């Protein structure tokens, strides 16, 4: 009987692993970096850079999609300008460090990294993504086309340690999983009045804070434990302002639901200011996620991820309970806001 039970347990574990593997499909494509570094290394050795070398760069999948993304953002991006960037003295000086960093990133077990955020996603969510490390003028990393052809662009940064790199992949992968289920949320809120629908949609930006929590792997410990001491210190300082940030966001949402903005693009402009460098969408979103998980459990938090309006409502419950203990009053979302977006 013991052998039979052991076999059943092993089969169940194998099935669970197979199911998890089905949820993750990750491709690491470093062809843009390899093409740039090949050009830099040829120049350093005195060898001629051929048209084929440039064509290899300009036809690489990461470069083609990067160009498409920058165009969608209405930013100037041409092959000629990029050629000048690649041939710049500053980039040539950084080539050895860039090569070491890329070699280290190629050895990372990114499938394992993505698997660690699956417990913070509904069982139906999938993470199917192409990861592009890129050498480029702008130093940002970002998700592109999450709902159609998901990609994570990662700026190749020698100053970023391997643990930071892996945490960033985990963070961005959570966005991919989040995007996979976002259409369900859009269906839920489409019956709201237009202004309330706009506010409810922007509540999805708290996904930044939820991704910080998911990438950390637990509501316990420091959320930026994989990052440098300077970044942890900056996070701690920003978290001291989280109540003020909540009140500011609450007023923003009330202004949106009340029709206080003349044009939709103005709403978006204001909302984008809350991203910042791990700004309120991160810090407020993280605190709500952390408190909801600690009070109600991860299963409830995942339900809230599927409907961010409920994240606000559940946070209010947890915060009100904590404030009642006399440990200090925490900022709450206003009842009129929760009513306006259907989160009573």
LOTIVO-148671 format. One record per residue (C-alpha): residue number from 1; chain; x, y, z. Coordinates in nm, 4 decimals, padded with zeros to 6 digits, m for minus. Example, Ala and Ser with C-alpha at 12.3 -4.5 7.8 and 13.67 -1.06 7.14 Angstrom:
   resi   chain          x          y          z
      1       A    01.2300   m00.4500    00.7800
      2       A    01.3670   m00.1060    00.7140
//
This chain:
   resi   chain          x          y          z
      1       A    00.0000    00.0000    00.0000
      2       A    00.2845    00.2383    00.0848
      3       A    00.4386    00.1801   m00.2579
      4       A    00.1046    00.2498   m00.4256
      5       A    00.0589    00.5745   m00.2330
      6       A    00.4144    00.6819   m00.3172
      7       A    00.3527    00.6116   m00.6838
      8       A    00.0318    00.8182   m00.6742
      9       A    00.2138    01.1077   m00.5088
     10       A    00.4940    01.0927   m00.7672
     11       A    00.2465    01.0818   m01.0543
     12       A    00.0586    01.3795   m00.9118
     13       A    00.3825    01.5746   m00.8714
     14       A    00.4876    01.4899   m01.2267
     15       A    00.1487    01.5984   m01.3598
     16       A    00.1718    01.9267   m01.1662
     17       A    00.5176    01.9976   m01.3096
     18       A    00.3989    01.9174   m01.6608
     19       A    00.1012    02.1498   m01.6181
     20       A    00.3318    02.4274   m01.4978
     21       A    00.5613    02.3695   m01.7950
     22       A    00.2634    02.4055   m02.0283
     23       A    00.2004    02.7498   m01.8808
     24       A    00.5517    02.8760   m01.9556
     25       A    00.7038    02.9152   m02.2996
     26       A    01.0135    03.1333   m02.2983
     27       A    01.2586    03.2127   m02.5756
     28       A    01.5801    03.4044   m02.5008
     29       A    01.6934    03.5883   m02.8153
     30       A    02.0240    03.7753   m02.7811
     31       A    02.0803    03.8170   m03.1557
     32       A    02.0758    04.1981   m03.1424
     33       A    02.3372    04.2062   m02.8670
     34       A    02.5510    03.9489   m03.0432
     35       A    02.5388    04.1491   m03.3664
     36       A    02.6331    04.4757   m03.1935
     37       A    02.9155    04.3150   m02.9968
     38       A    03.0478    04.1437   m03.3096
     39       A    03.0779    04.4843   m03.4763
     40       A    03.2452    04.6363   m03.1702
     41       A    03.4911    04.3476   m03.1408
     42       A    03.5787    04.3669   m03.5095
     43       A    03.6528    04.7375   m03.4773
     44       A    03.8644    04.6760   m03.1666
     45       A    04.0736    04.4187   m03.3544
     46       A    04.1165    04.6454   m03.6574
     47       A    03.9038    04.4241   m03.8845
     48       A    03.6665    04.5808   m04.1360
     49       A    03.2961    04.5887   m04.0565
     50       A    03.1040    04.4623   m04.3594
     51       A    02.7575    04.5376   m04.4914
     52       A    02.6672    04.1829   m04.3888
     53       A    02.7536    04.2697   m04.0289
     54       A    02.5165    04.5640   m04.0332
     55       A    02.2477    04.3609   m04.2083
     56       A    02.2769    04.0949   m03.9394
     57       A    02.2046    04.3623   m03.6811
     58       A    01.9252    04.5431   m03.8638
     59       A    01.7447    04.2196   m03.9548
     60       A    01.7651    04.0643   m03.6088
     61       A    01.4260    04.0054   m03.4514
     62       A    01.4936    04.2131   m03.1370
     63       A    01.6112    04.5107   m03.3444
     64       A    01.3127    04.4928   m03.5831
     65       A    01.0686    04.4819   m03.2930
     66       A    01.2555    04.7525   m03.1003
     67       A    01.2271    04.9780   m03.4024
     68       A    00.8558    04.8996   m03.4247
     69       A    00.8069    04.9805   m03.0587
     70       A    00.9904    05.3119   m03.0745
     71       A    00.7872    05.4064   m03.3812
     72       A    00.4661    05.3284   m03.1909
     73       A    00.5893    05.5680   m02.9201
     74       A    00.6497    05.8330   m03.1897
     75       A    01.0205    05.8430   m03.1186
     76       A    01.2835    05.8996   m03.3845
     77       A    01.4598    05.5730   m03.4573
     78       A    01.6515    05.5124   m03.7791
     79       A    01.9150    05.2639   m03.8911
     80       A    02.1542    05.5500   m03.9559
     81       A    02.1145    05.6948   m03.6068
     82       A    02.1600    05.3500   m03.4550
     83       A    02.4714    05.2968   m03.6653
     84       A    02.6174    05.6171   m03.5170
     85       A    02.5328    05.4913   m03.1680
     86       A    02.7084    05.1584   m03.2301
     87       A    03.0174    05.3368   m03.3681
     88       A    03.0383    05.5826   m03.0784
     89       A    03.3541    05.5873   m02.8666
     90       A    03.1545    05.5530   m02.5469
     91       A    02.9987    05.2235   m02.6522
     92       A    03.3340    05.0895   m02.7720
     93       A    03.4790    05.1480   m02.4249
     94       A    03.1959    04.9527   m02.2667
     95       A    03.2191    04.6549   m02.5033
     96       A    03.4186    04.4192   m02.2742
     97       A    03.1804    04.4784   m01.9829
     98       A    02.8783    04.4314   m02.2107
     99       A    03.0190    04.1002   m02.3360
    100       A    03.0764    03.9720   m01.9796
    101       A    02.7249    04.0732   m01.8800
    102       A    02.5632    03.9078   m02.1811
    103       A    02.7591    03.5861   m02.1241
    104       A    02.6364    03.5788   m01.7621
    105       A    02.2743    03.6453   m01.8630
    106       A    02.2854    03.3630   m02.1168
    107       A    02.3642    03.1184   m01.8349
    108       A    02.0625    03.2191   m01.6232
    109       A    01.7835    02.9623   m01.5831
    110       A    01.5042    03.1928   m01.6928
    111       A    01.2415    02.9187   m01.7026
    112       A    01.2977    02.8654   m01.3305
    113       A    01.2784    03.2420   m01.2807
    114       A    00.9401    03.2582   m01.4542
    115       A    00.8093    02.9575   m01.2625
    116       A    00.8580    03.1440   m00.9359
    117       A    00.5883    03.3984   m01.0234
    118       A    00.3265    03.1398   m01.1239
    119       A    00.1961    03.1090   m00.7640
    120       A    00.0944    03.4754   m00.7973
    121       A   m00.1190    03.4178   m01.1060
    122       A   m00.4516    03.2392   m01.1659
    123       A   m00.4086    02.8799   m01.2805
    124       A   m00.5458    02.9794   m01.6219
    125       A   m00.2785    03.2456   m01.6780
    126       A    00.0090    03.1650   m01.9112
    127       A    00.3500    03.3233   m01.9623
    128       A    00.4499    03.2806   m02.3246
    129       A    00.7146    03.5371   m02.4019
    130       A    01.0277    03.6208   m02.5966
    131       A    01.3039    03.7828   m02.3887
    132       A    01.5308    04.0249   m02.5742
    133       A    01.8440    04.1609   m02.4073
    134       A    01.9308    04.4695   m02.6119
    135       A    02.2124    04.7208   m02.6475
    136       A    02.0482    05.0557   m02.7228
    137       A    02.0720    05.4290   m02.6465
    138       A    01.7805    05.4377   m02.4002
    139       A    01.8423    05.2571   m02.0706
    140       A    01.4870    05.1385   m02.0056
    141       A    01.3469    04.7853   m01.9959
    142       A    00.9844    04.7169   m02.0862
    143       A    00.7124    04.4795   m02.2022
    144       A    00.5934    04.5059   m02.5633
    145       A    00.2727    04.3747   m02.7220
    146       A    00.1740    04.1757   m02.4098
    147       A   m00.1683    04.0836   m02.5448
    148       A   m00.0659    03.9687   m02.8927
    149       A    00.3025    03.8795   m02.9258
    150       A    00.4529    03.9224   m02.5779
    151       A    00.8126    04.0382   m02.5522
    152       A    01.0343    04.1602   m02.2704
    153       A    01.3090    04.4027   m02.3716
    154       A    01.5935    04.4210   m02.1191
    155       A    01.8585    04.6895   m02.1393
    156       A    02.1972    04.5183   m02.1183
    157       A    02.3399    04.6855   m01.8103
    158       A    02.6801    04.5827   m01.6687
    159       A    02.5873    04.7601   m01.3457
    160       A    02.2971    04.5207   m01.2923
    161       A    02.3802    04.2064   m01.0966
    162       A    02.2508    03.8654   m01.1994
    163       A    01.9926    03.8577   m00.9180
    164       A    01.8577    04.1970   m01.0316
    165       A    01.8389    04.0718   m01.3894
    166       A    01.6447    03.7625   m01.2834
    167       A    01.4110    03.9655   m01.0648
    168       A    01.3421    04.1997   m01.3577
    169       A    01.2562    03.9030   m01.5806
    170       A    01.0233    03.7701   m01.3098
    171       A    00.8603    04.1124   m01.2678
    172       A    00.8009    04.1631   m01.6381
    173       A    00.6832    03.8023   m01.6798
    174       A    00.4148    03.8668   m01.4200
    175       A    00.2895    04.1478   m01.6433
    176       A    00.2682    03.8990   m01.9304
    177       A    00.0618    03.6616   m01.7185
    178       A   m00.1483    03.9519   m01.5985
    179       A   m00.2130    04.0615   m01.9582
    180       A   m00.3248    03.7085   m02.0416
    181       A   m00.6241    03.7492   m01.8089
    182       A   m00.6865    04.1228   m01.8507
    183       A   m00.9532    04.0711   m02.1173
    184       A   m01.1751    03.9104   m01.8545
    185       A   m01.1483    04.2275   m01.6461
    186       A   m01.2315    04.4451   m01.9449
    187       A   m01.5489    04.2427   m01.9924
    188       A   m01.6464    04.3025   m01.6290
    189       A   m01.6048    04.6791   m01.6411
    190       A   m01.7455    04.7522   m01.9861
    191       A   m02.0932    04.8051   m01.8402
    192       A   m01.9746    05.0877   m01.6137
    193       A   m02.0321    05.4521   m01.7126
    194       A   m01.7540    05.5753   m01.9385
    195       A   m01.5697    05.7789   m01.6734
    196       A   m01.5921    05.5004   m01.4148
    197       A   m01.4729    05.2519   m01.6744
    198       A   m01.1674    05.4687   m01.7409
    199       A   m01.0848    05.4831   m01.3699
    200       A   m01.1342    05.1088   m01.3285
    201       A   m00.9081    05.0418   m01.6242
    202       A   m00.6288    05.2538   m01.4771
    203       A   m00.6582    05.0588   m01.1503
    204       A   m00.4914    04.7810   m01.3478
    205       A   m00.1697    04.9851   m01.3204
    206       A   m00.1411    04.8601   m00.9626
    207       A   m00.0124    04.5510   m01.1395
    208       A    00.3306    04.7142   m01.1077
    209       A    00.3216    04.6736   m00.7309
    210       A    00.1749    04.3252   m00.7580
    211       A    00.4600    04.2310   m00.9921
    212       A    00.7101    04.3553   m00.7315
    213       A    00.5437    04.1242   m00.4799
    214       A    00.5343    03.8284   m00.7200
    215       A    00.8998    03.8714   m00.8216
    216       A    00.9997    03.8824   m00.4534
    217       A    00.8181    03.5501   m00.4088
    218       A    00.6621    03.6298   m00.0730
    219       A    00.4848    03.8976    00.1278
    220       A    00.7554    03.8499    00.3907
    221       A    01.1022    04.0006    00.3665
    222       A    01.2164    04.2981    00.1637
    223       A    01.0543    04.3261   m00.1812
    224       A    01.3837    04.4427   m00.3344
    225       A    01.6041    04.1839   m00.1664
    226       A    01.7559    04.0983   m00.5063
    227       A    01.8685    04.4577   m00.5626
    228       A    02.1476    04.6790   m00.4347
    229       A    02.1441    04.8435   m00.0938
    230       A    02.0933    05.1835   m00.2595
    231       A    01.7795    05.0656   m00.4363
    232       A    01.6414    04.9060   m00.1205
    233       A    01.7025    05.2310    00.0661
    234       A    01.5257    05.4337   m00.2016
    235       A    01.2279    05.1959   m00.1880
    236       A    01.2105    05.2309    00.1899
    237       A    01.2123    05.6091    00.1612
    238       A    00.9378    05.6034   m00.1028
    239       A    00.7241    05.3725    00.1120
    240       A    00.7189    05.6387    00.3817
    241       A    00.5078    05.8465    00.1400
    242       A    00.2641    05.5691    00.0521
    243       A   m00.0311    05.7127    00.2504
    244       A    00.0091    06.0501    00.0814
    245       A    00.0376    05.8764   m00.2549
    246       A   m00.2835    05.6850   m00.1852
    247       A   m00.4715    06.0035   m00.1085
    248       A   m00.3386    06.1598   m00.4293
    249       A   m00.4467    05.8576   m00.6325
    250       A   m00.7851    05.8536   m00.4614
    251       A   m00.8433    06.2129   m00.5693
    252       A   m00.7230    06.1315   m00.9204
    253       A   m00.9742    05.8493   m00.9489
    254       A   m01.2522    06.0675   m00.8092
    255       A   m01.1687    06.3379   m01.0629
    256       A   m01.1861    06.0778   m01.3390
    257       A   m01.5175    05.9255   m01.2291
    258       A   m01.6629    06.2716   m01.1691
    259       A   m01.5787    06.3911   m01.5199
    260       A   m01.3211    06.6413   m01.4017
    261       A   m01.0977    06.5942   m01.7049
    262       A   m01.2055    06.7493   m02.0331
    263       A   m01.0173    06.5023   m02.2560
    264       A   m00.9259    06.1327   m02.2157
    265       A   m00.5662    06.2023   m02.3156
    266       A   m00.5301    06.4342   m02.0149
    267       A   m00.6340    06.1482   m01.7864
    268       A   m00.3660    05.9280   m01.9404
    269       A   m00.1047    06.2012   m01.9100
    270       A   m00.1725    06.2418   m01.5385
    271       A   m00.1878    05.8652   m01.4820
    272       A    00.1516    05.8142   m01.6459
    273       A    00.3101    06.0521   m01.3940
    274       A    00.2352    05.7962   m01.1216
    275       A    00.4773    05.5450   m01.2738
    276       A    00.7935    05.7461   m01.2081
    277       A    01.0874    05.5416   m01.0837
    278       A    00.8892    05.2798   m00.8944
    279       A    00.6322    05.5485   m00.8190
    280       A    00.2841    05.5169   m00.6614
    281       A    00.1597    05.2477   m00.9005
    282       A    00.4430    05.0371   m00.7573
    283       A    00.4494    05.1350   m00.3903
    284       A    00.0731    05.1635   m00.3329
    285       A    00.0079    04.8510   m00.5392
    286       A    00.2686    04.6596   m00.3409
    287       A    00.1318    04.7641   m00.0025
    288       A   m00.2209    04.6665   m00.1007
    289       A   m00.1066    04.3301   m00.2331
    290       A    00.1087    04.2577    00.0695
    291       A   m00.1652    04.3460    00.3189
    292       A   m00.4352    04.1541    00.1320
    293       A   m00.2171    03.8432    00.1115
    294       A   m00.1236    03.8576    00.4791
    295       A   m00.4839    03.9133    00.5920
    296       A   m00.6858    03.7013    00.3492
    297       A   m00.4346    03.4663    00.1882
    298       A   m00.2806    03.4373   m00.1546
    299       A   m00.5903    03.2827   m00.3141
    300       A   m00.7909    03.5961   m00.2353
    301       A   m00.5071    03.8160   m00.3601
    302       A   m00.5085    03.6302   m00.6923
    303       A   m00.8840    03.6907   m00.7196
    304       A   m00.8120    04.0596   m00.6664
    305       A   m00.5483    04.0522   m00.9399
    306       A   m00.8221    03.9414   m01.1776
    307       A   m01.0344    04.2396   m01.0701
    308       A   m00.8223    04.5278   m00.9341
    309       A   m01.1339    04.7022   m00.7993
    310       A   m01.1594    04.4238   m00.5427
    311       A   m00.7969    04.4806   m00.4473
    312       A   m00.8948    04.8274   m00.3264
    313       A   m01.1976    04.6978   m00.1381
    314       A   m01.0095    04.4140    00.0314
    315       A   m00.7231    04.6463    00.1196
    316       A   m00.9712    04.8792    00.2892
    317       A   m01.0912    04.5908    00.5067
    318       A   m00.7387    04.4903    00.6056
    319       A   m00.6268    04.8499    00.6661
    320       A   m00.9344    04.9324    00.8752
    321       A   m00.8694    04.6270    01.0943
    322       A   m00.5067    04.7263    01.1416
    323       A   m00.5959    05.0864    01.2216
    324       A   m00.8449    04.9628    01.4844
    325       A   m00.5599    04.7946    01.6732
    326       A   m00.4099    05.1345    01.7491
    327       A   m00.0955    05.0829    01.5412
    328       A   m00.1592    05.3984    01.3405
    329       A   m00.4261    05.5006    01.0939
    330       A   m00.3699    05.3994    00.7347
    331       A   m00.5085    05.5828    00.4330
    332       A   m00.8244    05.4293    00.2860
    333       A   m00.9982    05.4457   m00.0493
    334       A   m01.3086    05.6617   m00.0277
    335       A   m01.6516    05.4911   m00.0238
    336       A   m01.7702    05.7112   m00.3106
    337       A   m01.4816    05.5902   m00.5286
    338       A   m01.5512    05.2223   m00.4555
    339       A   m01.9198    05.2791   m00.5304
    340       A   m01.8454    05.4613   m00.8552
    341       A   m01.6391    05.1716   m00.9952
    342       A   m01.8670    04.8980   m00.8615
    343       A   m01.6347    04.7726   m00.5894
    344       A   m01.8631    04.8152   m00.2862
//
